[in-house]
């Protein structure tokens, strides 16, 4: 009972803060819920064990994530009541793909409800509702893909498109958590659909970077880390659903590891370039809502690695947890500072809205 009172207190507090500060939540802001959720039930649970997850600290972290998710849903609902939903969340074809964080964030919260608080029918109902949201999201995403063929939006394509894959595979993980049995065909169809969406999204993104002059420090988006994050969650979905196992999953993990190294090597070079151009504070320590995607993708790679035996497993897990926690602490500080000053940097793909 005490934990549910805490949930209500945090939820009401977050909603009041959003209203009083007149904050319009960014379409992709639910990435924060995704990041908190996978760190809690993916990183901390697997590293420290179930007693930690089900203990007081694990419950408080889960409640904080659920409160944030509920507050964001209220904020989204308020845009509908105000008639601002289309302008803030739909008008920009690139921004529209950020709705995928709503699906993935809800999947994570549904899993938290089930594993942390033993929700049965409630979690199953949420999973079904989330599947309906996913269908709508995929429909508008295909409309978005069609619009990307026309200038100027095609030249803005970045990793947010890969949320189509992340949201799809998140359903597989949710279904296999809250339902005792999931049809093999359903798992297979969703996983294959997610991988097809990955290749479609990757084609648009790579086409952008191959067809025009661009500057790594200025034009490479934070969300491009989802190149490996989307594959990590795909591999985890394969493993958890039983669609693939043994050598197949290991080879898939090796492919994800290779892409992880390539993307993050690019990020290190980009980091040096941004410091040289913008300085340390503006180049690194300025809040951007898309930064949550890095925490999510790192945590997802950590979680996938936990279940796959490899020579690098121990090194990645024992080192990765502290890197992820450090990134999370820094991001919490940057977001709190940005909210305090109510100054949030909006990435190029989202410039049509004012949000947090």
Helices and strands as residue ranges (DSSP letters): H 2-20, G 27-30, H 31-38, I 39-44, H 45-48, H 50-54, H 56-81, H 85-85, I 86-90, H 93-96, G 97-99, H 100-117, H 121-148, G 153-156, G 159-162, H 163-178, H 184-210, H 216-219, G 222-225, H 226-241, H 247-283, G 289-291, H 292-307, H 313-341, G 348-350
